[in-house]
Amino acid sequence: MTGTDDVLLVHGGNPLEGEIRVRGAKNLVPKAMVAALLGSEPSRLRNVPDIRDVRVVRGLLQLHGVTVRPGDEPGELVLDPTHVESANVADIDAHAGSARIPFLFCGPLLHRLGHAFIPGLGGCDIGGRPIDFHFDVLRQFGATIEKRDDGQYLEAPQRLRGCKIRLPYPSVGSTEQVLLTAVLAEGVTELSNAAVEPEIEDLICVLQKMGAIISMDTDRTIRITGVDRLGGYTHRALSDRLEAASWASAALATEGNIYVRGAQQRSMMTFLNTYRRVGGAFEIDDEGIRFWHPGGSLNAIALETDVHPGFQTDWQQPLVVALTQASGLSIVHETVYESRLGFTSALNQMGAHIQLYRECLGGSDCRFGQRNFLHSAVVSGPTKLQGADLVIPDLRGGFSYLIAALAAQGTSRVHGIDLINRGYENFMDKLVELGAKVELPGKSSLV
């Protein structure tokens, strides 16, 4: 069990009301920081959130000789890769054990140093995220890989070469790996069945500013023509659509009203359509989006997750909490991560009625259809949630537990809240700003 510093008491039953701000996307900012390694000049990255993943990457960059300092405005980093150097294996392991981002250092370090080291990796336990494909891709570019007791050692005996790659699934991580490796490789790289999430497009914008030549076709094909040199960039990261949707779901589940400054319509269109189908209300202006529960009953819906432009898997868990308050039977078919519905067992302990199934309860093609995974759910509502002891399983599931605790009657003890810091900037302060009654054990007052 976690210590008291990692436990939050949540006194539920009160609507969340007020305004919070979301900054740059967790799924873009750390990758843009890694991209700075490829340049021969300093880069400026703006709209950077203060989250743990950013701190991990900052530490790894500094271990490799990159100077990282605050810029002229809040949330700005200046990254100078002029003196890239090898890092101590033990130091890399100490910094990287809690995140999977070190994989994306491989291509840039092979280009800059001719070698790289990858330790054992962590990350959220939401299903298989195979690492072998990353190594297979790097081998196709010409890297050699040696497995040792403490991790994987990679070398590039010669300049990496462009190649043709087809992803078996449009994986975001694999697409990022190819992009960060191909931009300085000799010749043309053609990547088919690529991920095309907004964060991928924003990373391509970063690389293009550095001097890369990258084109995207409408059939999920990305072509990268390698160049001999890249410079720096100045870029403002797109806002975090996944955090924005989490707060939107919190407004719905608690019958609240939250203005999310920084939320952007374009990257959230699929979520907004679903939010409206459930019965949520929203209003968009130039600075953000206001989300609220308009009163009355919420609507049960059928929902399938998918890669972009479908309904994102990271939107699913927070919205499921709101669906426990909808009238009727909602069906959720998770097609991206096979274990992502495991968090619902705790919701059932709080009074929800959620049944999991191994069958595909939806019409989309699904990788899990003939396999023994509980990847579909039927949510029966509305049900009154009661406070409980909760142990956070992963990032999005963890925030979903917070939403459930805030919507529930009574007090919940939420263990493992530090995991939420991976992707939600200053979430404790934001809860207080929205009127949540939360308390750290041992403290004499609310947070």
Disulfide bonds with the S-S distance in Angstrom:
none
